[in-house]
C-alpha cells in the first residue's frame, strides 16, 4: 500500500517553531498536503507528550495513532522525536541531531522516564540537549525496547550532524561504534539530494530517508518518503528499514538542495558564498574578512565521496524534487510572501479542485491546471517537474533562492 510519510518535524514546544504546531493543526495540514503518515514530533517534551497521551489513540495494535476526536481521519501518527547530543570524543566536541521513532506510547513513557532519572532537562526544548554519546543513546533505546528506530538526522549539515564539517565523523562506525549495526537508515537533510549521497559507497548499506524537519505547518512535506507498506503498522516500517528493503521505497520527495541553508560554502556576515573548488583557491578563508568559511554540504560530500558525479547504485529508489505550491503561486502572482491572503486564496481553491498539494505538484495534468488557473501557473509547475529553475544556492545558515522564471521572463509574462 503506497503511503507518503514525513517523520521528522517539531511541535510548538521546540525553539524557533510556530505556535500553530498543534496535533489538530498538523493533522488538518496533512490532509491538505497529501501526507498519509506523519511523525508525532517532540515526544520527549512533557507537555507535548501529555498532548500525545490525551489526544491520540492507537489504531488497534498497529503502533500507529489517530486523533481521538477524529476517528475517521485518514492521517496516522508515528511516534517520533529529535534529540541533540553534545559530547566530546577524540579531539572534538561532537554535536549530533538524531531522529528516534518508538513503537508505542508505553515505550516513550519509559524512555522519557529514563532520561529524566539521568538528570536531563526535557522541559527546556522539544528537541532536548542530552549529554550522551551516540552509542550510549542507542543502548538506552535498545534496553527499553528493541524496536526503537534510531538514525542520524540531516547527515551533512555543518554544525549538528554525523558527517558535518564542524563536529562530525568520517565514518559511521566512528560515531556509533559497537552500536552501528542497529543504525538502519539516514536522513539526507534539505541541503543534499539522493545523487549527492549516492557518491559515497559507505551509505549503500543504509536506507535513504528524506523528511521535512518542519518548524511550521507550511513546511510539512517539503521533503517526504513514498513507501510501499505491506500493512499499515509501525512494524512494517521497522522491517523495511531493518531489512534494508529498498524495493519498498517507491521514491523520496526532495527539496532542491541548492535551496537548503548549507548547500554552498560561505560567510553569511560578509554575504559571500562559493562552490567547493573556489574554497580551495581561497584556502578556506572569506576573501573580505579573512575569517574561516563555513564549509557546506556540497563540499563535505565531495570530501568523502568515492564515486563520480552522476553515479547511481543499481538498487537506488527514485526521487522527485519539488517546490512548495504556495511558493510557486506567490512567484506567479508577483507576491513576495507565500503567506499573503492573495496566495492563500489561490492555494485553497487549487486544493478544493484537485485534492491535495502533493498531487498537484506531482500528478495533476498541467493541461487541467491551465484550464482552471491559467497557462503561467501550469508552465511553472511543469518547469518545477523538469528542474528548469533559476538557482542561487544557500550558505552558512541562509536559505538559497529558487526562482522558476528569470527576471526577464517575469517582465514579459502577464499574471494568470
N, C-alpha and C positions, 0 to 999 in steps of 0.2 A: 504494500500500500504506500503510494507516494505521499510523503509528508514534508512540509517545509518547517525547519527548526531554526530558531535563533536562541542560543543557550547562554549567552553572556551579555548581561545588561545590569542596570543598577536601579535602586529604589530611591525614594525621596530622602532616605537617611544617609546616602552617600554624599561626600563633599562634591560641590560643583555640579550637583544634579538637580533636575527640575522637581519642584514641589508637587507637580501633577503626576508623578510616577507612583500611582496607587495601583493596587491589584485590579480594581474595576476599570480604571483608565487604560491599563496595559491590555486587559482583555478586549476592550472595545477597539483599541487601536490595532490589535492583531487581526480582528475581523476585517478592518478596512485595508490593512496592509496585505493580507493573504497569508499570514503565518498560521500554522496548524499547532505546533508545539513551541511553547515559549519558556525560557528559564524563569524561575521564581525570583531570582536575584537576591543577594544580600541576606541569606538565611542565618548568618551569624549574628545579625543585629537583633537585640532583644525585642524591641518594639515591632520591627518588621516580622520577626519570627512569630510574635503574638498574632499579627495580622494573618500570617500564613495559617496558623493553627485554627483561628476563628473563622476565616473566610474561605478556605479551600477544603474540599473533601476529596478523598481518594476515589478514583473510578474503579470500583471493585477492588482487586488486589494487584492492580497494574503498576503501581509506583508512579502513575501519572495522576494529576489532580485537576479539579474543575472548581470554579466559583460555586459556593454552596447555594447562592441565591439565583444562579443561572444554570439549572440542571440540564437544559437543552443546548447549552453553548457548545459550539464545535471546538473551542480553544482548550487545549490541555496544557497544564503547567508541569514542568520537570524541575525538581528541586535543585537549585544551583546557587553558587556564590563565587566571589573572587576574593582572595586574600593577598596581602602584601607581605612578603618575607624580607626581612633585613637582618643580615648576619655577616660575620667575617669568615672567609675561607681563603687560605693561602695568603696572598699579599693584597687582597681586595676586599672591600665591603661589598657584599652581594645584595642586590635589590631585585627581587623577582615578584611578578604577579602570577598567581596560579589560579586556574579555574577548578572548581570542585563540584561534582554532582553526587547527590545522595539518593538511595533507593526508596526512602520513606521518611516521614516526619519523626518517627521514633529514633531513627538513626541520627538525624540532625540534632535532636534534643540531647542525645548522648555526646555528640561531637562538641556542641556548644558548652555543655557542662564540663567536659574535659578541658577545653581551652580556658574557661573561667577558673577552674581549680588550679590551673598552672599560672594564674595571675594576669592573664591577658585582658585588656580592657576592650570588650566587644561593643560598648555603648558609644564610643567616640566617633565611629565611622561605619557605614555599611560595608566598606572594604577595609577590614581591620588590619593594623600592622602587627605582625607576630614576630617575635624574636626566635624564630625556628629556622633550621636549615631545611632545604628541600627534602632530603631523605627522612628527616625527623617528622615532617608533616605527613609524608606518605605512610610512615609506620603508624602514626596515630590513627589515621583513617582506617588502615587495614586492621588494626587491633580492635576497632569498634565494629566494623562491618567490611567484609572482603569485597563487597560490591560497590564501594565508593569508586568514582571515576575521578582521576586527578591528571591534569595536563597543563603545560605551560601556556600562558596567555601571550598574545601578540609577540611572538618569539624574537623579533628582530629590533624592537624599538630601543633606543639608546639607554634609557635610564632604568627601566623596570622590566627586564626580560631575560630569559635564559641565555640568549646569544647577543644581547645588546652591547654596543661598543663601550659603554661606560662601566658596566659591572658584570657582564655576562661571562659565559664559558665558551670554549671552542669545541667541546664535546658534550653531548647529553649525559654521558656516563660520568663526567667530572662533576656535574651538578647533582644528579640523583643517586650516584654511586651504586650501592648494592640494591637500591630500590628501582633501578632503571627498568627492570623487566615489567614493572607494574605501570609504566607510562605507555599508554597505547595510542596517544594522539597528540597533536599540537595545533595551536591556533595561529593563523597567518598574520593577523593584525591588518589594519587598514592600509599600511604603507607598503605591503607586499602582496603579490598575487601568486597563484599556483606556478606559473612558469619560472618565477624567481626562485621559489622553493625547490622546484624540480632540479635545479642546477647543483644541489648538494646531495650526494648519494646517501649520506648518513640519515636523511629524513625518510628514505624509502620504506623503512620498516614501520613507520607510524602512519596513522590516518590523518590526512589534512582536513582541518575544520576551519570554517570562517563564521564568525559571529559579529554582531553589531557593536558590542561594548557600548550600548546606547546610554547616554546620560539625559536623554529627553525622549518624549514619545515619538517625535517626528523622525528620530534616527533609528527606530526599530526597523530591522530587516535591511538596513543599508548593506549588511553582509548576513548571509544565512546559508543553510545547508539543505539540499533536497535529497532525502533518503528514501529508499525502498524498504520500509519496515515490514517484516513478515507478520507482525502483530503490534497492536498499539500498547506497548508496555515499556517500562524502563529497561527491563532486562533484554528486550530485543535490541535496544540501542546499545546497551552494555556489551552484548555479544558481538555486534558489528565491530565495535572498537577493539575488544579483546582479541578477536579472531582476525583482526586486520582485513575484514571482508570488504575490500574496496569496491567490489561489484555492486554492493548495496548503496554506495554513494553515487547517486544519479548525477549530481552536479553540486558545485558551490556557487553561490551568488556573491559577487565581489564588488567592492569599491574600486574605482580606478585608482591604483596605488599612488599615482602622482598626486592625487588629492589628499593623501594622508599627510599628517603633520611632521613626519620624519623621513620622507622619501629621499630627498637630496641632503647633502651636507650643507652646513651654513652657520651663520651667526646672526640671530634674529635682531639683536640690538643694533647692528650695523646694516640690517636689511640685505645681507649678502648671502647668496646660495650658489652652489655649483655641483656639477657631476663629479663622480669619484676621480676621474682622470685629471680634472683641474685641481682637486685637493692635493694630489701627489705633487703637482708642479708648485703648489703653494706651501708644501711641507706641512700641511695640516693647519696653517695659520690664516686667520682673517686678513685680507690684504689692506684693510682700513685701520684696524686697531692692533693687529698682530697677536690677538688672543687666539687660543685653540678653537678650531671649528668643532661644532657638534657633528660627529660622524653619523650619518644617517643609515637607513636600511639598505638602500641600493649598494652603498659602499661595503657594508658589512657582509652582505650576500656575496659580493664579488670577492671579498677576502677569503671566505670559507668554501666557495664553490669549487667543485672538481669536475664540472661539466660545462660545455659551451652554452652561450645564449641560444635558446631555441630547442634545447634538448627536452624530450618528453618521454617519461617512463611508459612502458607498454601498458601497465595497469592503471595509469592515471585517469581519474574521473574527469568529466567535462567541467567547464566553468563558464559563467556568464558575467560580464562586467556591466554594472548598472549605475545610473544616476537617478537619485530620488525624484519622483514625479513632480513634487511641488517646486523643486529647483528648476526643472525643465519648463514648467508653466511660467514661473517667475521670469525666466530669460525670454520666453516668447512674448510675454506681456511688457517686457522692458521695466519690470518692477525689481527693486533692489532686494526686498525681503521675501523669503519663501512663506513667511507667516502673515503677509498682508491679507486684508479682507478680500481683495480682488482675486488673489491667487487661490485662497481657500474656497471661494465660491466656485471657481472652475474645477478645482480638485474634487470637491464634494459632488459636483454634477457628473464628473467622469466616473467616480466610484458608483454613483447611483445607476449609471447606464451600463458600465462594464464589469462591476462586481468588486474588484479589489486592485490595489496598486501594482502588486507583482504580476498579476495577469495582464494589466495594461502595458507594463514595461516589457514583458516577455512574450506574450502570446496574442494579444488582440491585433487583428489585422490593421495595418496603418490606413488602409482604404476606409475602414469603418471609423477610425479616429478622425480622418479628414472629413468624412461626411458629417460628423457631429460637431467637430471643433475646428475645422479649417486645415488647410494644407500645411501651414507653418508648423503647427504642433505635431502633426503627423510626420513631417520631414525631420523634426528634431528628435522624435523617438526613434525613427529609422536610423538616423546618424548615430545615436547612442548605441543602438544594437550593433552597428557596424564598427564602432570605436573611432568614428571620424570626428575627433574633438580637438579643440584648441586648449593646450595644457600648459600650466605654469606650476611646476612641482612645489610641494610643501617642504619645509625645512625647519629644524630647530624649534619645534613646538607650534609652528604656524601652518594651518591648512593650506594646501595648494588650491589653485583656482582652475576650475574646469568650465570651459565655455563650448557651446555647441556651434554657435555662429561667430565668425570673426567680426571685428568692429566694422569692417567694410560691408559685410553682409547685413549686419544689424541696421545700417543706414539705408540699405536698399530695400529690405523686406518690410512689408506692411504688417501690422499686427493682425492676428487672426480674429 
